[in-house]
């Protein structure tokens, strides 16, 4: 698990050295870590607590070593005994924070909130910590948006690393962030309207919708894991998910490169009283807020139809 995240996290420190200010790299790493720890806590709690639907069948917390758990040992469906719900939740969170795709349990068998976490981490663009390089430039796009919003809120000139952030940079950052989101949501919307695509779902209802949403999220955001209950080996999904891979994985390169080229041409502006510091805890909070806000506004409606609706139905 450390190896999955090691290179991606280490590139934050490399970035700090390249821009000759290690504090910038530590700020990005801190933002990533905060989101990772929060997501891990939610996923672990959901899996350790267990499935409330089984409680109504007489499976109770007798002999459970976990206070408040609804089944002995938590939700063990689709998991290996040697890993348990805690180790499985940790791996799921790590592999969907990075562009890895490996699993040590069946994500399709997670509780609704437990399955929501890895799905949502992919939908953010896997910027926590991301793949080898891809998580870094994804988080840098969010950093530019955070600088722009923060600068406008406090009346300071939007600058990042001594370069002014203007209209062109914001357009490119927005395209890089929204392209994978569009591939996921449009693909999911089309899937629920096509009869052959719906027929691939093994669990009708909210969980079936989650299976479809997870497949498009994984394909577009460079992961490769799946809710295994979906039969994606059909003409529709083979071609559709392939297009999503092309858009989500390669379409983001162009705006990122265009943005980098634009910043390189700009003159360096020394820091002044009007510059918003991008290495402070305040900016880390702004960056985390921007990432969460974009994820919430973009994917909350679809998540509400899938894992959230399923969670409420279990209660």
C-alpha positions, -999 to 999 in steps of 0.1 A, spaced: 0 0 0 29 23 7 43 15 -27 10 24 -44 11 59 -29 49 64 -25 58 78 -59 27 99 -63 32 114 -28 69 118 -33 63 139 -65 48 166 -43 82 170 -26 99 169 -60 76 197 -72 86 218 -42 123 213 -51 117 221 -87 100 254 -79 127 261 -53 102 263 -25 96 231 -6 67 246 13 47 245 -19 51 208 -22 43 202 15 11 222 11 -1 200 -17 8 169 2 -10 181 33 -42 188 13 -40 153 -2 -34 137 31 -63 155 48 -88 142 22 -73 107 23 -76 104 60 -112 117 60 -122 93 32 -104 64 50 -122 71 82 -157 70 65 -149 38 46 -135 20 76 -163 30 98 -189 18 73 -172 -16 68 -163 -22 104 -198 -14 116 -214 -39 92 -246 -42 71 -277 -31 90 -299 -53 67 -282 -84 82 -290 -72 117 -327 -77 110 -320 -113 101 -307 -120 136 -270 -115 130 -261 -93 159 -230 -79 177 -226 -108 201 -189 -117 202 -180 -86 182 -147 -70 191 -158 -37 176 -180 -14 198 -212 -5 180 -207 -30 152 -238 -46 138 -222 -80 130 -193 -99 145 -162 -88 126 -180 -61 106 -191 -65 69 -171 -96 58 -190 -102 25 -165 -102 -4 -135 -100 19 -106 -122 30 -104 -132 66 -67 -123 68 -75 -87 58 -109 -81 74 -130 -50 69 -103 -26 82 -75 -38 59 -99 -41 30 -112 -5 35 -76 8 37 -66 -9 4 -98 3 -13 -92 38 -3 -55 37 -13 -60 21 -47 -88 45 -56 -68 75 -44 -41 64 -68 -44 53 -105 -38 17 -94 -68 -6 -99 -57 -35 -77 -81 -48 -50 -79 -72 -21 -117 -74 -17 -148 -70 -38 -159 -34 -39 -193 -45 -51 -198 -62 -17 -190 -31 3 -217 -13 23 -233 16 4 -212 43 22 -181 21 21 -184 17 -17 -192 54 -21 -157 64 -8 -135 47 -35 -160 58 -62 -159 94 -50 -121 95 -48 -119 84 -84 -145 110 -94 -123 138 -79 -98 129 -107 -77 108 -84 -58 138 -71 -53 122 -37 -26 111 -42 -31 101 -78 -10 81 -102 26 87 -112 24 124 -120 -13 125 -129 -24 132 -93 1 160 -90 -10 179 -121 -46 173 -112 -41 188 -78 -22 217 -94 -53 224 -115 -74 226 -83 -46 248 -67 -50 273 -96 -87 274 -91 -82 279 -53 -57 307 -60 -82 324 -83 -111 321 -59 -91 331 -29 -76 360 -47 -110 373 -57 -124 369 -22 -97 389 -5 -91 414 -33 -56 402 -41 -41 395 -75 -45 358 -84 -9 345 -86 7 311 -82 45 307 -79 50 343 -91 29 339 -122 -4 357 -127 -34 335 -131 -57 350 -157 -86 341 -179 -68 316 -202 -53 297 -173 -87 294 -156 -102 281 -188 -76 255 -192 -78 244 -156 -116 242 -158 -114 221 -189 -89 197 -173 -111 193 -142 -144 190 -160 -136 167 -190 -134 135 -169 -165 146 -150 -184 150 -183 -172 116 -195 -185 99 -163 -219 117 -161 -228 116 -198 -217 79 -200 -238 70 -170 -268 89 -183 -267 72 -216 -262 38 -200 -294 40 -180 -313 48 -212 -300 19 -233 -317 -14 -227 -286 -35 -234 -266 -15 -209 -292 -18 -182 -294 -56 -188 -257 -59 -177 -267 -49 -142 -268 -77 -117 -286 -58 -89 -315 -36 -100 -322 -5 -81 -298 20 -65 -270 -6 -63 -273 -13 -100 -270 24 -107 -239 25 -85 -224 -4 -106 -228 17 -137 -216 49 -122 -185 31 -107 -176 16 -141 -176 50 -159 -158 66 -130 -131 40 -131 -126 41 -168 -125 78 -172 -102 84 -142 -75 59 -149 -82 33 -123 -94 0 -136 -112 -15 -106 -149 -23 -108 -181 -31 -90 -178 -67 -102 -216 -72 -105 -217 -53 -138 -211 -73 -170 -191 -47 -189 -180 -72 -216 -206 -60 -241 -203 -39 -273 -218 -9 -256 -195 -9 -226 -164 -19 -246 -168 10 -270 -183 34 -245 -158 29 -217 -130 31 -243 -142 65 -254 -144 75 -217 -108 64 -213 -97 85 -243 -115 116 -230 -107 113 -193 -72 100 -195 -58 117 -226 -81 147 -231 -67 163 -199 -32 164 -213 -39 191 -238 -53 218 -214 -26 210 -188 2 214 -214 -14 246 -228 -16 260 -193 20 251 -185 31 268 -218 12 299 -210 27 302 -175 62 296 -188 59 326 -211 48 350 -183 73 371 -164 80 362 -128 64 386 -103 80 389 -69 58 384 -39 43 415 -24 16 425 1 -10 417 -25 1 381 -31 -19 353 -16 5 329 1 1 294 -12 21 275 14 1 283 45 -24 262 64 -51 287 53 -44 279 16 -43 242 24 -78 246 38 -89 266 7 -75 239 -16 -92 211 3 -125 231 2 -122 236 -36 -116 199 -42 -145 189 -20 -168 216 -34 -162 206 -70 -167 169 -61 -199 176 -42 -215 199 -67 -206 177 -97 -214 142 -84 -237 146 -55 -269 142 -76 -256 109 -91 -243 96 -58 -277 104 -42 -294 81 -68 -269 53 -61 -250 47 -28 -268 73 -7 -302 61 -17 -291 25 -11 -278 35 24 -311 52 33 -331 21 21 -310 -1 44 -322 19 74 
